[in-house]
């Protein structure tokens, strides 16, 4: 499964804003891959950052 999908699934399952390290732990992905996916997903508007360094689905 692509990293973007894994990150989205981890955020949806958590139901609360997570830091990138928490997303990496929840998804089993490397933190570098999570950071790259976050950047792409933010650009596409699929995730938001409600506070600094935390990410969630809108």
Buried (B, 14 or more C-beta within 10 A) or exposed (E): EEBBEBBBBBBEEBEEBBBBEBBBBBBEBEEEBBBBBBEBBEEEEBBBEEEEEBBBBE
